[in-house]
Amino acid sequence: MKDIVNGKLHLDLQLFLENNVPKAKEKSKLAVVLGVQDAALASAITETLNIQCLTSVIVFEILRGIIIIYSAQLK
């Protein structure tokens, strides 16, 4: 957990992403764009796994919406 807070890619997260994110069929194209809230973590993911990450207002709003809907479902 401290690695994620510090913007580092933990081995467990790395293995999860390697196993669950589709690979690009061509070297020049990236298969997916991953929305990440933390810019430092997004940079670490991109450098280590070559997965394009997006950190923008759109990502923050999508995550906020997920949290609101999820918390309403728990009540």
PDB file of N, CA, C and O in Angstrom:
ATOM      1  N   MET A   1       0.826  -1.191   0.000  1.00  0.00           N
ATOM      2  CA  MET A   1       0.000   0.000   0.000  1.00  0.00           C
ATOM      3  C   MET A   1       0.874   1.259   0.000  1.00  0.00           C
ATOM      4  O   MET A   1       0.540   2.250  -0.651  1.00  0.00           O
ATOM      5  N   LYS A   2       1.990   1.218   0.730  1.00  0.00           N
ATOM      6  CA  LYS A   2       2.855   2.392   0.769  1.00  0.00           C
ATOM      7  C   LYS A   2       3.452   2.683  -0.600  1.00  0.00           C
ATOM      8  O   LYS A   2       3.694   3.842  -0.937  1.00  0.00           O
ATOM      9  N   ASP A   3       3.692   1.640  -1.392  1.00  0.00           N
ATOM     10  CA  ASP A   3       4.244   1.851  -2.732  1.00  0.00           C
ATOM     11  C   ASP A   3       3.289   2.654  -3.598  1.00  0.00           C
ATOM     12  O   ASP A   3       3.708   3.572  -4.302  1.00  0.00           O
ATOM     13  N   ILE A   4       2.016   2.314  -3.551  1.00  0.00           N
ATOM     14  CA  ILE A   4       1.022   3.022  -4.366  1.00  0.00           C
ATOM     15  C   ILE A   4       0.918   4.472  -3.928  1.00  0.00           C
ATOM     16  O   ILE A   4       0.836   5.367  -4.769  1.00  0.00           O
ATOM     17  N   VAL A   5       0.921   4.715  -2.624  1.00  0.00           N
ATOM     18  CA  VAL A   5       0.854   6.086  -2.110  1.00  0.00           C
ATOM     19  C   VAL A   5       2.077   6.881  -2.548  1.00  0.00           C
ATOM     20  O   VAL A   5       1.980   8.077  -2.821  1.00  0.00           O
ATOM     21  N   ASN A   6       3.225   6.219  -2.616  1.00  0.00           N
ATOM     22  CA  ASN A   6       4.473   6.883  -3.013  1.00  0.00           C
ATOM     23  C   ASN A   6       4.674   6.918  -4.525  1.00  0.00           C
ATOM     24  O   ASN A   6       5.704   7.394  -5.002  1.00  0.00           O
ATOM     25  N   GLY A   7       3.702   6.419  -5.279  1.00  0.00           N
ATOM     26  CA  GLY A   7       3.810   6.449  -6.735  1.00  0.00           C
ATOM     27  C   GLY A   7       4.723   5.395  -7.311  1.00  0.00           C
ATOM     28  O   GLY A   7       5.262   5.569  -8.404  1.00  0.00           O
ATOM     29  N   LYS A   8       4.904   4.298  -6.587  1.00  0.00           N
ATOM     30  CA  LYS A   8       5.754   3.198  -7.063  1.00  0.00           C
ATOM     31  C   LYS A   8       4.864   2.031  -7.468  1.00  0.00           C
ATOM     32  O   LYS A   8       3.779   1.843  -6.919  1.00  0.00           O
ATOM     33  N   LEU A   9       5.330   1.261  -8.421  1.00  0.00           N
ATOM     34  CA  LEU A   9       4.588   0.103  -8.906  1.00  0.00           C
ATOM     35  C   LEU A   9       4.966  -1.117  -8.071  1.00  0.00           C
ATOM     36  O   LEU A   9       6.072  -1.643  -8.189  1.00  0.00           O
ATOM     37  N   HIS A  10       4.038  -1.559  -7.231  1.00  0.00           N
ATOM     38  CA  HIS A  10       4.253  -2.739  -6.388  1.00  0.00           C
ATOM     39  C   HIS A  10       4.207  -3.992  -7.256  1.00  0.00           C
ATOM     40  O   HIS A  10       3.514  -4.026  -8.273  1.00  0.00           O
ATOM     41  N   LEU A  11       4.937  -5.003  -6.853  1.00  0.00           N
ATOM     42  CA  LEU A  11       5.015  -6.251  -7.615  1.00  0.00           C
ATOM     43  C   LEU A  11       3.636  -6.887  -7.806  1.00  0.00           C
ATOM     44  O   LEU A  11       3.343  -7.400  -8.886  1.00  0.00           O
ATOM     45  N   ASP A  12       2.790  -6.862  -6.779  1.00  0.00           N
ATOM     46  CA  ASP A  12       1.443  -7.439  -6.909  1.00  0.00           C
ATOM     47  C   ASP A  12       0.620  -6.704  -7.960  1.00  0.00           C
ATOM     48  O   ASP A  12      -0.064  -7.336  -8.765  1.00  0.00           O
ATOM     49  N   LEU A  13       0.679  -5.376  -7.960  1.00  0.00           N
ATOM     50  CA  LEU A  13      -0.035  -4.594  -8.966  1.00  0.00           C
ATOM     51  C   LEU A  13       0.546  -4.853 -10.348  1.00  0.00           C
ATOM     52  O   LEU A  13      -0.198  -4.953 -11.324  1.00  0.00           O
ATOM     53  N   GLN A  14       1.855  -4.962 -10.440  1.00  0.00           N
ATOM     54  CA  GLN A  14       2.499  -5.241 -11.720  1.00  0.00           C
ATOM     55  C   GLN A  14       2.034  -6.589 -12.275  1.00  0.00           C
ATOM     56  O   GLN A  14       1.700  -6.688 -13.455  1.00  0.00           O
ATOM     57  N   LEU A  15       2.010  -7.613 -11.447  1.00  0.00           N
ATOM     58  CA  LEU A  15       1.556  -8.937 -11.890  1.00  0.00           C
ATOM     59  C   LEU A  15       0.086  -8.910 -12.290  1.00  0.00           C
ATOM     60  O   LEU A  15      -0.301  -9.539 -13.275  1.00  0.00           O
ATOM     61  N   PHE A  16      -0.739  -8.180 -11.528  1.00  0.00           N
ATOM     62  CA  PHE A  16      -2.157  -8.072 -11.860  1.00  0.00           C
ATOM     63  C   PHE A  16      -2.343  -7.421 -13.228  1.00  0.00           C
ATOM     64  O   PHE A  16      -3.119  -7.911 -14.049  1.00  0.00           O
ATOM     65  N   LEU A  17      -1.641  -6.327 -13.473  1.00  0.00           N
ATOM     66  CA  LEU A  17      -1.769  -5.631 -14.751  1.00  0.00           C
ATOM     67  C   LEU A  17      -1.226  -6.466 -15.900  1.00  0.00           C
ATOM     68  O   LEU A  17      -1.811  -6.484 -16.983  1.00  0.00           O
ATOM     69  N   GLU A  18      -0.116  -7.156 -15.677  1.00  0.00           N
ATOM     70  CA  GLU A  18       0.452  -8.009 -16.730  1.00  0.00           C
ATOM     71  C   GLU A  18      -0.523  -9.121 -17.126  1.00  0.00           C
ATOM     72  O   GLU A  18      -0.617  -9.484 -18.299  1.00  0.00           O
ATOM     73  N   ASN A  19      -1.241  -9.654 -16.146  1.00  0.00           N
ATOM     74  CA  ASN A  19      -2.149 -10.765 -16.412  1.00  0.00           C
ATOM     75  C   ASN A  19      -3.516 -10.333 -16.928  1.00  0.00           C
ATOM     76  O   ASN A  19      -4.203 -11.129 -17.569  1.00  0.00           O
ATOM     77  N   ASN A  20      -3.925  -9.105 -16.670  1.00  0.00           N
ATOM     78  CA  ASN A  20      -5.297  -8.709 -16.967  1.00  0.00           C
ATOM     79  C   ASN A  20      -5.468  -7.612 -18.007  1.00  0.00           C
ATOM     80  O   ASN A  20      -6.580  -7.400 -18.492  1.00  0.00           O
ATOM     81  N   VAL A  21      -4.412  -6.920 -18.359  1.00  0.00           N
ATOM     82  CA  VAL A  21      -4.511  -5.872 -19.376  1.00  0.00           C
ATOM     83  C   VAL A  21      -4.110  -6.477 -20.716  1.00  0.00           C
ATOM     84  O   VAL A  21      -3.031  -7.059 -20.831  1.00  0.00           O
ATOM     85  N   PRO A  22      -4.963  -6.349 -21.730  1.00  0.00           N
ATOM     86  CA  PRO A  22      -4.631  -6.931 -23.042  1.00  0.00           C
ATOM     87  C   PRO A  22      -3.368  -6.319 -23.633  1.00  0.00           C
ATOM     88  O   PRO A  22      -3.107  -5.127 -23.472  1.00  0.00           O
ATOM     89  N   LYS A  23      -2.611  -7.127 -24.299  1.00  0.00           N
ATOM     90  CA  LYS A  23      -1.374  -6.681 -24.953  1.00  0.00           C
ATOM     91  C   LYS A  23      -1.685  -6.139 -26.342  1.00  0.00           C
ATOM     92  O   LYS A  23      -2.663  -6.540 -26.972  1.00  0.00           O
ATOM     93  N   ALA A  24      -0.849  -5.231 -26.807  1.00  0.00           N
ATOM     94  CA  ALA A  24      -1.001  -4.680 -28.157  1.00  0.00           C
ATOM     95  C   ALA A  24      -0.566  -5.727 -29.176  1.00  0.00           C
ATOM     96  O   ALA A  24       0.392  -6.467 -28.951  1.00  0.00           O
ATOM     97  N   LYS A  25      -1.277  -5.781 -30.292  1.00  0.00           N
ATOM     98  CA  LYS A  25      -0.922  -6.746 -31.331  1.00  0.00           C
ATOM     99  C   LYS A  25       0.264  -6.269 -32.154  1.00  0.00           C
ATOM    100  O   LYS A  25       1.037  -7.079 -32.666  1.00  0.00           O
ATOM    101  N   GLU A  26       0.407  -4.960 -32.282  1.00  0.00           N
ATOM    102  CA  GLU A  26       1.550  -4.376 -32.990  1.00  0.00           C
ATOM    103  C   GLU A  26       2.382  -3.585 -31.990  1.00  0.00           C
ATOM    104  O   GLU A  26       1.852  -3.031 -31.027  1.00  0.00           O
ATOM    105  N   LYS A  27       3.677  -3.539 -32.224  1.00  0.00           N
ATOM    106  CA  LYS A  27       4.545  -2.822 -31.293  1.00  0.00           C
ATOM    107  C   LYS A  27       4.280  -1.323 -31.275  1.00  0.00           C
ATOM    108  O   LYS A  27       4.473  -0.672 -30.248  1.00  0.00           O
ATOM    109  N   SER A  28       3.843  -0.772 -32.399  1.00  0.00           N
ATOM    110  CA  SER A  28       3.656   0.670 -32.464  1.00  0.00           C
ATOM    111  C   SER A  28       2.352   1.130 -31.823  1.00  0.00           C
ATOM    112  O   SER A  28       2.212   2.308 -31.495  1.00  0.00           O
ATOM    113  N   LYS A  29       1.395   0.223 -31.638  1.00  0.00           N
ATOM    114  CA  LYS A  29       0.102   0.600 -31.082  1.00  0.00           C
ATOM    115  C   LYS A  29      -0.053   0.036 -29.676  1.00  0.00           C
ATOM    116  O   LYS A  29       0.369  -1.082 -29.382  1.00  0.00           O
ATOM    117  N   LEU A  30      -0.664   0.834 -28.825  1.00  0.00           N
ATOM    118  CA  LEU A  30      -0.956   0.383 -27.478  1.00  0.00           C
ATOM    119  C   LEU A  30      -2.382  -0.166 -27.440  1.00  0.00           C
ATOM    120  O   LEU A  30      -3.282   0.413 -28.049  1.00  0.00           O
ATOM    121  N   ALA A  31      -2.594  -1.262 -26.739  1.00  0.00           N
ATOM    122  CA  ALA A  31      -3.877  -1.956 -26.743  1.00  0.00           C
ATOM    123  C   ALA A  31      -4.952  -1.191 -25.982  1.00  0.00           C
ATOM    124  O   ALA A  31      -6.085  -1.100 -26.455  1.00  0.00           O
ATOM    125  N   VAL A  32      -4.634  -0.653 -24.845  1.00  0.00           N
ATOM    126  CA  VAL A  32      -5.625   0.015 -24.003  1.00  0.00           C
ATOM    127  C   VAL A  32      -5.025   1.282 -23.412  1.00  0.00           C
ATOM    128  O   VAL A  32      -3.812   1.492 -23.420  1.00  0.00           O
ATOM    129  N   VAL A  33      -5.916   2.112 -22.905  1.00  0.00           N
ATOM    130  CA  VAL A  33      -5.498   3.273 -22.122  1.00  0.00           C
ATOM    131  C   VAL A  33      -6.073   3.070 -20.729  1.00  0.00           C
ATOM    132  O   VAL A  33      -7.279   2.878 -20.573  1.00  0.00           O
ATOM    133  N   LEU A  34      -5.218   3.110 -19.720  1.00  0.00           N
ATOM    134  CA  LEU A  34      -5.610   2.855 -18.342  1.00  0.00           C
ATOM    135  C   LEU A  34      -5.772   4.187 -17.617  1.00  0.00           C
ATOM    136  O   LEU A  34      -4.852   5.004 -17.604  1.00  0.00           O
ATOM    137  N   GLY A  35      -6.932   4.404 -17.018  1.00  0.00           N
ATOM    138  CA  GLY A  35      -7.166   5.613 -16.234  1.00  0.00           C
ATOM    139  C   GLY A  35      -6.590   5.457 -14.844  1.00  0.00           C
ATOM    140  O   GLY A  35      -6.958   4.532 -14.120  1.00  0.00           O
ATOM    141  N   VAL A  36      -5.685   6.353 -14.457  1.00  0.00           N
ATOM    142  CA  VAL A  36      -5.035   6.286 -13.148  1.00  0.00           C
ATOM    143  C   VAL A  36      -5.136   7.663 -12.501  1.00  0.00           C
ATOM    144  O   VAL A  36      -4.895   8.682 -13.149  1.00  0.00           O
ATOM    145  N   GLN A  37      -5.494   7.683 -11.224  1.00  0.00           N
ATOM    146  CA  GLN A  37      -5.671   8.966 -10.550  1.00  0.00           C
ATOM    147  C   GLN A  37      -4.343   9.631 -10.201  1.00  0.00           C
ATOM    148  O   GLN A  37      -4.240  10.856 -10.265  1.00  0.00           O
ATOM    149  N   ASP A  38      -3.332   8.860  -9.837  1.00  0.00           N
ATOM    150  CA  ASP A  38      -2.055   9.404  -9.406  1.00  0.00           C
ATOM    151  C   ASP A  38      -1.073   9.470 -10.577  1.00  0.00           C
ATOM    152  O   ASP A  38      -0.803   8.457 -11.223  1.00  0.00           O
ATOM    153  N   ALA A  39      -0.549  10.648 -10.845  1.00  0.00           N
ATOM    154  CA  ALA A  39       0.343  10.846 -11.991  1.00  0.00           C
ATOM    155  C   ALA A  39       1.663  10.088 -11.826  1.00  0.00           C
ATOM    156  O   ALA A  39       2.196   9.563 -12.804  1.00  0.00           O
ATOM    157  N   ALA A  40       2.191  10.025 -10.612  1.00  0.00           N
ATOM    158  CA  ALA A  40       3.454   9.319 -10.386  1.00  0.00           C
ATOM    159  C   ALA A  40       3.277   7.817 -10.609  1.00  0.00           C
ATOM    160  O   ALA A  40       4.149   7.171 -11.191  1.00  0.00           O
ATOM    161  N   LEU A  41       2.166   7.264 -10.155  1.00  0.00           N
ATOM    162  CA  LEU A  41       1.888   5.851 -10.371  1.00  0.00           C
ATOM    163  C   LEU A  41       1.661   5.570 -11.851  1.00  0.00           C
ATOM    164  O   LEU A  41       2.110   4.547 -12.367  1.00  0.00           O
ATOM    165  N   ALA A  42       0.968   6.473 -12.533  1.00  0.00           N
ATOM    166  CA  ALA A  42       0.749   6.319 -13.977  1.00  0.00           C
ATOM    167  C   ALA A  42       2.074   6.305 -14.722  1.00  0.00           C
ATOM    168  O   ALA A  42       2.259   5.512 -15.645  1.00  0.00           O
ATOM    169  N   SER A  43       2.984   7.164 -14.335  1.00  0.00           N
ATOM    170  CA  SER A  43       4.302   7.201 -14.960  1.00  0.00           C
ATOM    171  C   SER A  43       5.067   5.904 -14.729  1.00  0.00           C
ATOM    172  O   SER A  43       5.716   5.392 -15.641  1.00  0.00           O
ATOM    173  N   ALA A  44       4.991   5.372 -13.509  1.00  0.00           N
ATOM    174  CA  ALA A  44       5.671   4.113 -13.195  1.00  0.00           C
ATOM    175  C   ALA A  44       5.085   2.955 -13.997  1.00  0.00           C
ATOM    176  O   ALA A  44       5.828   2.095 -14.470  1.00  0.00           O
ATOM    177  N   ILE A  45       3.761   2.922 -14.155  1.00  0.00           N
ATOM    178  CA  ILE A  45       3.116   1.869 -14.937  1.00  0.00           C
ATOM    179  C   ILE A  45       3.539   1.952 -16.395  1.00  0.00           C
ATOM    180  O   ILE A  45       3.856   0.936 -17.012  1.00  0.00           O
ATOM    181  N   THR A  46       3.545   3.160 -16.944  1.00  0.00           N
ATOM    182  CA  THR A  46       3.927   3.342 -18.341  1.00  0.00           C
ATOM    183  C   THR A  46       5.376   2.941 -18.579  1.00  0.00           C
ATOM    184  O   THR A  46       5.681   2.264 -19.561  1.00  0.00           O
ATOM    185  N   GLU A  47       6.262   3.351 -17.693  1.00  0.00           N
ATOM    186  CA  GLU A  47       7.684   3.034 -17.859  1.00  0.00           C
ATOM    187  C   GLU A  47       7.959   1.541 -17.720  1.00  0.00           C
ATOM    188  O   GLU A  47       8.759   0.986 -18.474  1.00  0.00           O
ATOM    189  N   THR A  48       7.307   0.891 -16.770  1.00  0.00           N
ATOM    190  CA  THR A  48       7.593  -0.513 -16.486  1.00  0.00           C
ATOM    191  C   THR A  48       6.893  -1.462 -17.443  1.00  0.00           C
ATOM    192  O   THR A  48       7.499  -2.414 -17.933  1.00  0.00           O
ATOM    193  N   LEU A  49       5.603  -1.202 -17.713  1.00  0.00           N
ATOM    194  CA  LEU A  49       4.799  -2.166 -18.462  1.00  0.00           C
ATOM    195  C   LEU A  49       4.436  -1.711 -19.870  1.00  0.00           C
ATOM    196  O   LEU A  49       3.824  -2.466 -20.625  1.00  0.00           O
ATOM    197  N   ASN A  50       4.803  -0.495 -20.227  1.00  0.00           N
ATOM    198  CA  ASN A  50       4.459   0.067 -21.534  1.00  0.00           C
ATOM    199  C   ASN A  50       2.944   0.075 -21.768  1.00  0.00           C
ATOM    200  O   ASN A  50       2.465  -0.225 -22.861  1.00  0.00           O
ATOM    201  N   ILE A  51       2.207   0.426 -20.713  1.00  0.00           N
ATOM    202  CA  ILE A  51       0.759   0.603 -20.798  1.00  0.00           C
ATOM    203  C   ILE A  51       0.487   2.094 -20.722  1.00  0.00           C
ATOM    204  O   ILE A  51       0.903   2.764 -19.777  1.00  0.00           O
ATOM    205  N   GLN A  52      -0.212   2.607 -21.721  1.00  0.00           N
ATOM    206  CA  GLN A  52      -0.507   4.032 -21.737  1.00  0.00           C
ATOM    207  C   GLN A  52      -1.504   4.343 -20.629  1.00  0.00           C
ATOM    208  O   GLN A  52      -2.540   3.689 -20.512  1.00  0.00           O
ATOM    209  N   CYS A  53      -1.181   5.357 -19.810  1.00  0.00           N
ATOM    210  CA  CYS A  53      -2.051   5.756 -18.707  1.00  0.00           C
ATOM    211  C   CYS A  53      -2.547   7.179 -18.926  1.00  0.00           C
ATOM    212  O   CYS A  53      -1.835   8.026 -19.464  1.00  0.00           O
ATOM    213  N   LEU A  54      -3.772   7.421 -18.502  1.00  0.00           N
ATOM    214  CA  LEU A  54      -4.400   8.730 -18.626  1.00  0.00           C
ATOM    215  C   LEU A  54      -4.685   9.257 -17.234  1.00  0.00           C
ATOM    216  O   LEU A  54      -5.337   8.586 -16.434  1.00  0.00           O
ATOM    217  N   THR A  55      -4.204  10.446 -16.942  1.00  0.00           N
ATOM    218  CA  THR A  55      -4.511  11.111 -15.673  1.00  0.00           C
ATOM    219  C   THR A  55      -5.056  12.485 -16.020  1.00  0.00           C
ATOM    220  O   THR A  55      -4.303  13.417 -16.302  1.00  0.00           O
ATOM    221  N   SER A  56      -6.366  12.594 -15.995  1.00  0.00           N
ATOM    222  CA  SER A  56      -6.987  13.870 -16.335  1.00  0.00           C
ATOM    223  C   SER A  56      -8.252  14.052 -15.521  1.00  0.00           C
ATOM    224  O   SER A  56      -8.612  13.199 -14.709  1.00  0.00           O
ATOM    225  N   VAL A  57      -8.912  15.158 -15.742  1.00  0.00           N
ATOM    226  CA  VAL A  57     -10.153  15.467 -15.043  1.00  0.00           C
ATOM    227  C   VAL A  57     -11.212  14.407 -15.342  1.00  0.00           C
ATOM    228  O   VAL A  57     -12.027  14.078 -14.481  1.00  0.00           O
ATOM    229  N   ILE A  58     -11.196  13.886 -16.539  1.00  0.00           N
ATOM    230  CA  ILE A  58     -12.160  12.847 -16.921  1.00  0.00           C
ATOM    231  C   ILE A  58     -11.997  11.616 -16.023  1.00  0.00           C
ATOM    232  O   ILE A  58     -12.988  11.045 -15.566  1.00  0.00           O
ATOM    233  N   VAL A  59     -10.768  11.214 -15.774  1.00  0.00           N
ATOM    234  CA  VAL A  59     -10.502  10.055 -14.913  1.00  0.00           C
ATOM    235  C   VAL A  59     -10.994  10.337 -13.499  1.00  0.00           C
ATOM    236  O   VAL A  59     -11.614   9.475 -12.876  1.00  0.00           O
ATOM    237  N   PHE A  60     -10.724  11.536 -12.986  1.00  0.00           N
ATOM    238  CA  PHE A  60     -11.177  11.887 -11.642  1.00  0.00           C
ATOM    239  C   PHE A  60     -12.699  11.830 -11.541  1.00  0.00           C
ATOM    240  O   PHE A  60     -13.238  11.331 -10.554  1.00  0.00           O
ATOM    241  N   GLU A  61     -13.390  12.338 -12.556  1.00  0.00           N
ATOM    242  CA  GLU A  61     -14.852  12.346 -12.538  1.00  0.00           C
ATOM    243  C   GLU A  61     -15.430  10.936 -12.637  1.00  0.00           C
ATOM    244  O   GLU A  61     -16.415  10.624 -11.967  1.00  0.00           O
ATOM    245  N   ILE A  62     -14.833  10.086 -13.461  1.00  0.00           N
ATOM    246  CA  ILE A  62     -15.297   8.696 -13.568  1.00  0.00           C
ATOM    247  C   ILE A  62     -15.101   7.979 -12.235  1.00  0.00           C
ATOM    248  O   ILE A  62     -16.003   7.284 -11.767  1.00  0.00           O
ATOM    249  N   LEU A  63     -13.944   8.140 -11.629  1.00  0.00           N
ATOM    250  CA  LEU A  63     -13.693   7.504 -10.336  1.00  0.00           C
ATOM    251  C   LEU A  63     -14.621   8.047  -9.257  1.00  0.00           C
ATOM    252  O   LEU A  63     -15.086   7.290  -8.404  1.00  0.00           O
ATOM    253  N   ARG A  64     -14.891   9.334  -9.283  1.00  0.00           N
ATOM    254  CA  ARG A  64     -15.819   9.928  -8.314  1.00  0.00           C
ATOM    255  C   ARG A  64     -17.205   9.328  -8.479  1.00  0.00           C
ATOM    256  O   ARG A  64     -17.866   9.005  -7.491  1.00  0.00           O
ATOM    257  N   GLY A  65     -17.648   9.176  -9.723  1.00  0.00           N
ATOM    258  CA  GLY A  65     -18.954   8.578  -9.989  1.00  0.00           C
ATOM    259  C   GLY A  65     -19.027   7.143  -9.517  1.00  0.00           C
ATOM    260  O   GLY A  65     -20.042   6.725  -8.960  1.00  0.00           O
ATOM    261  N   ILE A  66     -17.963   6.379  -9.733  1.00  0.00           N
ATOM    262  CA  ILE A  66     -17.922   4.983  -9.271  1.00  0.00           C
ATOM    263  C   ILE A  66     -18.025   4.927  -7.750  1.00  0.00           C
ATOM    264  O   ILE A  66     -18.750   4.096  -7.204  1.00  0.00           O
ATOM    265  N   ILE A  67     -17.306   5.805  -7.075  1.00  0.00           N
ATOM    266  CA  ILE A  67     -17.346   5.829  -5.612  1.00  0.00           C
ATOM    267  C   ILE A  67     -18.742   6.182  -5.118  1.00  0.00           C
ATOM    268  O   ILE A  67     -19.227   5.569  -4.168  1.00  0.00           O
ATOM    269  N   ILE A  68     -19.392   7.150  -5.738  1.00  0.00           N
ATOM    270  CA  ILE A  68     -20.740   7.553  -5.326  1.00  0.00           C
ATOM    271  C   ILE A  68     -21.725   6.409  -5.529  1.00  0.00           C
ATOM    272  O   ILE A  68     -22.517   6.106  -4.637  1.00  0.00           O
ATOM    273  N   ILE A  69     -21.682   5.781  -6.680  1.00  0.00           N
ATOM    274  CA  ILE A  69     -22.607   4.679  -6.971  1.00  0.00           C
ATOM    275  C   ILE A  69     -22.328   3.488  -6.059  1.00  0.00           C
ATOM    276  O   ILE A  69     -23.256   2.876  -5.531  1.00  0.00           O
ATOM    277  N   TYR A  70     -21.060   3.161  -5.876  1.00  0.00           N
ATOM    278  CA  TYR A  70     -20.689   2.030  -5.030  1.00  0.00           C
ATOM    279  C   TYR A  70     -21.124   2.246  -3.594  1.00  0.00           C
ATOM    280  O   TYR A  70     -21.670   1.339  -2.966  1.00  0.00           O
ATOM    281  N   SER A  71     -20.885   3.451  -3.063  1.00  0.00           N
ATOM    282  CA  SER A  71     -21.257   3.724  -1.672  1.00  0.00           C
ATOM    283  C   SER A  71     -22.787   3.711  -1.519  1.00  0.00           C
ATOM    284  O   SER A  71     -23.293   3.314  -0.470  1.00  0.00           O
ATOM    285  N   ALA A  72     -23.522   4.137  -2.546  1.00  0.00           N
ATOM    286  CA  ALA A  72     -24.982   4.087  -2.461  1.00  0.00           C
ATOM    287  C   ALA A  72     -25.472   2.639  -2.471  1.00  0.00           C
ATOM    288  O   ALA A  72     -26.476   2.329  -1.830  1.00  0.00           O
ATOM    289  N   GLN A  73     -24.786   1.751  -3.183  1.00  0.00           N
ATOM    290  CA  GLN A  73     -25.180   0.343  -3.246  1.00  0.00           C
ATOM    291  C   GLN A  73     -24.928  -0.361  -1.911  1.00  0.00           C
ATOM    292  O   GLN A  73     -25.615  -1.328  -1.582  1.00  0.00           O
ATOM    293  N   LEU A  74     -23.955   0.113  -1.147  1.00  0.00           N
ATOM    294  CA  LEU A  74     -23.642  -0.520   0.138  1.00  0.00           C
ATOM    295  C   LEU A  74     -24.640  -0.169   1.226  1.00  0.00           C
ATOM    296  O   LEU A  74     -24.750  -0.900   2.210  1.00  0.00           O
ATOM    297  N   LYS A  75     -25.366   0.924   1.078  1.00  0.00           N
ATOM    298  CA  LYS A  75     -26.308   1.361   2.112  1.00  0.00           C
ATOM    299  C   LYS A  75     -27.557   0.563   2.125  1.00  0.00           C
ATOM    300  O   LYS A  75     -28.443   0.815   2.941  1.00  0.00           O
TER     301      LYS A  75
END
